[in-house]
Amino acid sequence: MKKQLIKLSREKGFISRDNLVSVDYDYYYLWMCELQNWLRKKGVLIWINYFNLSSSLGYAYNILAVKNGICLLSKEQVATLTDHTYEERLGAALFEALKLVKDESNIESKFVQD
């Protein structure tokens, strides 16, 4: 998943400060934060929620594509703690958010609609 996330981020126009090319670096999780910030500046908001229900624990992610204060698209995914860590959920959310971005030249005005 890490290699696919890095590849897709580059296809969408994201280049990190340190130009991450390998998933072996300890820098990977900081890189994900940098990518999340880049998406936020482009109008794609991501947040991860921890939930503690009587039947399960886990993380849910939410993605919003926003333009001029209007929500264009919203996605949500829930997973239990036995399935994923916080970092895995963040990586999955970033990957899904990047898929919403149509192309770098029109990132602020066009999103892929499912």
N, C-alpha and C positions, 0 to 999 in steps of 0.2 A: 504494500500500500504506500510506503514511503516514497519509493521510486516513481510510482504513478502520480503521486501528489506533486512532487518536484517537477516532473515532466509537464503535467497539465498547467502548473503555475507559470512555467516559462512560456508555454503556448499562448497563455492569456496575457502575457506582457509583464509579469512580475519578475524582477531581478532583485535579489537581496543585496544588502550592503556588502556582504562577504562572498557573494556569488556561490552559494552552496552547490556543490556538484556531487557530493557523495552523502549517503545516509549514515555513514560510519562516524561522522563528527558528533561530538557532544553538543554541538551548536544547534542540532536539529530542532529541539523544542523551542529555543529562542527564535529560530527561523520561522516556526509556525506562528508565533506571536507577531512577528514582523509581517507575515502574510495576512494574518487576521486584521492588522492595522491598515494595511494597503487596501484590503477589501472594504473595510469600514469607510475609508476615504472615498471609495468609489460607489458607496451607497448600498453595500451588501453587509448587513449586520449579522453577527453570529454570537450566540451565548450558550453556555453549557450550564445546565441545572442539575444539581444533585437531588435525588428524591429518596425518601425513606417511607415507604408504604408498609402496611402491616404484612403484606405478602412478599415484598421484595425491596431491594436497594438498587440504585443505579444512577445513571446519568442520561439526561435527555438533552438533545441540542435543538435549537431553534434557529432558523435562517430567515431573514427578512430582506427583500430587495426593495429599496425605498428611493423615490425620486421626488424632489420638491415637497417633501413631507407626506407623500402618498405611498402607501404600501402597495407595490406592484405584485408581489409574490411572497408567500409564506410557506415554509416547510418545517416539519418537526419529525424527529426520530427519537425513540426511547430504547434503551438497552439496560439490562440488569448488570450489576457489578460482576457477576460471574462471567459475563460475556466480554466486557470491555473496561479498560481503565479510562481515567479522565483524558489522558493524552491520546488514546486511541479514538475516543469520541470526538475530540477536537480535530484530529486528522481527518476523520470521516466527514465532519461538518465542513471543514475547509474544502475538501474534495467536492462535496455537493454544491457548495457555494460557488466554486470556480466553474462548475458545469452550468451555472445560471448565467455566467458572463458570456455574452455572445462573441465579442471581439474587443481588443484593446482600443481601437479607434472610436468605438461607440459605446464604451463600457457604461457611461453615465446615462445613456438614454435607451439602450436596448438590452433586454434580458430574454433568454430562451424560455419560452412558455411550455410547460409539460402538457 
